Amino acid sequence: MIRSLILAACVPFLVTIPLIALTAADEISPTARKLHFSSIVVDTHDDTTQRLLVPGFDIGARHEDGGIDIPRMREGGLGGIFFSIWMSGTITGADAVKRSLDQIDAVREMVRTHSADLALCTTAEQVRRAHADGKIAVLMGVEGGHMIASDLSVLRTYAALGVRYMTLTHMLDNEWADSSTDKPVHNGLSDFGKEVVREMNRLGVIVDISHVSDKTFYDALAVSKAPVFASHSSCRALCNAPRNMTDQMIKDLAAKGGVIQINYHVGFLSQKFRDAEQANPELGKQMTAEVEKRCANNEACQLVELDKEVRGAVAAGKLPRVDWTEIIDHIDHAVKLVGADHVGLGSDFDGADPPYGMEDATHLPRITDALLKRGYSEADIRKILGGNTLRLMEQVEATARSLAQDHATR
Ligand SMILES: [Zn+2]
């Protein structure tokens, strides 16, 4: 989940896109198609959970808005997906825990009621098995350490319910970690924040450094005994957003076995889009005000209506159009820095504003096709599509096992 800086008031910047006439399958080479649909494609960040909370929403039906549902995941060859458990950092304490448990329950119930298509997975091996069984692997990540209410027992409960990563912060600092989009108050991770990271290692929960401040990133990297990842971040060298990663951060992440999962949000891909947003803060305020007028506090309504506003602004020439190929530019930039073993996909579908041509999961085969055209080997493409995520999960699982062993023999 992102929130546009110009729309930071309260509205998630979710986009709903009318289906476009072209389907990805029309343009994909047979080689790319074969490679794509025989790979385990994993997306490490989707905010579709928010839609699950809307009464009547059925993940099994094909929708004309948003990015994710079962028919479109099937069409795009998406084999594994992390559903984000998310709420604004302004919600804290017992309220945050209750809402997190409700969202975890919504994901689990979705799997239970669509068990012919979906399988809840907590290990890389389970993801592979689900794929072999023809099912889509469903995983969960908590997006924001504020949701544990500074209580390790809550973290343990989330892990026991199947959560396999936690983003240390969202857009606000929390009680123990600094965010990239807030004023630093802890100089990175507090002592308790470091304890949280150690407990995550012990539980086999991936430490996610998307959204965190640069200092929090380096603290987490130093403390974590397992590789860490950025579940949905792009390259700051190409788009200077504070929650994108610098080249040095990407190198340091990779040196410890980590993975940067490239975010598709236009405001993180395109400097041109970002500059236009910042040059016209009034536009953001107007769009937010318009959406609030139409929707009041109805979040589902806000998601749909804000998208219409943003796409309208692009159509009116007030914001630049960003094409899906910029996703490939970010992948390529990171691969040139650290090689193909440390880059993956973290779309932010249903929580951000995807570029033209990547409006939903049906378009994913384009990524495979484009990487082949840029000369990537089939083996490297399989890693980027999901192999790197599974490898990292295995390392995190192995670290948890070895920590349990250490404890048992002490
Ligand atoms: Zn996010």
Residues whose N, C-alpha, C, O or C-beta is under 5 A from the ligand:
A	BS01	ZN	M1 I2
